């Protein structure tokens, strides 16, 4: 959910969106394989959905949030501001 804060010359939208990703139990070989084929240091959660799909059993919440941006929250704001 986004909230609006008005400053003297700008409007700032702020909010939060929680999503939960469940990984299945992985063997040591699978972990090493994942670490070897993924540049995990580039990502905040140390994984990206596409390269982790074999290990993920469930995503709760916003899938677009897990990928990077909670579109369910952002699109209404863009429409409100006539940017979309």
C-alpha positions as CSV (number, residue, x, y, z in Angstrom):
1,X,0.0,0.0,0.0
2,X,1.3,3.4,-0.9
3,X,0.7,6.6,1.0
4,X,1.2,10.2,-0.2
5,X,3.4,12.8,1.5
6,X,3.2,16.3,0.2
7,X,6.3,18.5,0.4
8,X,6.5,22.1,-0.6
9,X,7.2,21.4,-4.3
10,X,6.9,17.6,-4.7
11,X,4.7,14.7,-3.9
12,X,6.5,11.6,-2.5
13,X,4.7,8.2,-2.5
14,X,5.9,5.7,0.0
15,X,4.8,2.3,1.1
16,X,5.7,-1.3,1.6
17,X,4.7,-4.6,0.1
18,X,5.7,-7.9,1.6
19,X,6.0,-11.1,-0.3
20,X,7.3,-14.5,0.8
21,X,9.2,-17.0,-1.2
22,X,9.6,-20.6,-0.1
23,X,12.5,-22.7,-1.3
24,X,12.5,-26.5,-1.1
25,X,15.2,-28.3,0.8
26,X,18.3,-28.4,-1.4
27,X,21.2,-30.8,-1.4
28,X,24.8,-29.4,-1.0
29,X,25.4,-30.3,-4.7
30,X,22.3,-28.2,-5.7
31,X,23.4,-25.3,-3.6
32,X,26.9,-25.4,-5.2
33,X,25.3,-25.7,-8.7
34,X,23.1,-22.7,-8.0
35,X,26.0,-20.6,-6.6
36,X,28.2,-21.6,-9.6
37,X,25.6,-20.6,-12.3
38,X,24.1,-17.5,-10.6
39,X,25.7,-14.1,-10.0
40,X,23.8,-14.0,-6.7
41,X,25.9,-11.1,-5.4
42,X,24.0,-8.7,-7.8
43,X,20.6,-9.3,-6.2
44,X,19.2,-8.0,-2.9
45,X,17.8,-11.4,-1.9
46,X,20.8,-13.3,-3.4
47,X,18.6,-14.9,-6.0
48,X,16.4,-14.1,-9.0
49,X,13.2,-15.9,-9.7
50,X,14.1,-17.1,-13.2
51,X,17.4,-18.8,-12.1
52,X,15.8,-20.2,-8.9
53,X,12.5,-21.6,-10.3
54,X,13.7,-25.2,-9.9
55,X,14.1,-24.6,-6.1
56,X,11.1,-22.5,-5.3
57,X,7.9,-24.2,-4.0
58,X,5.7,-21.3,-3.3
59,X,5.4,-17.5,-3.7
60,X,3.0,-15.7,-1.3
61,X,2.0,-12.1,-2.0
62,X,2.9,-10.1,-5.0
63,X,4.9,-11.9,-7.7
64,X,5.8,-8.6,-9.3
65,X,7.2,-7.5,-5.9
66,X,9.5,-10.6,-5.8
67,X,10.7,-9.8,-9.3
68,X,11.4,-6.2,-8.4
69,X,8.5,-3.7,-8.3
70,X,5.0,-4.2,-6.8
71,X,2.9,-3.3,-9.8
72,X,-0.3,-3.7,-7.9
73,X,0.7,-0.6,-5.9
74,X,2.5,1.4,-8.5
75,X,0.1,1.3,-11.4
76,X,-2.8,3.0,-9.5
77,X,-0.4,5.8,-8.5
78,X,0.8,6.2,-12.1
79,X,-2.8,6.4,-13.3
80,X,-3.8,8.9,-10.6
81,X,-0.9,11.1,-11.7
82,X,-1.9,10.7,-15.4
83,X,1.4,9.1,-16.1
84,X,-0.2,5.9,-17.5
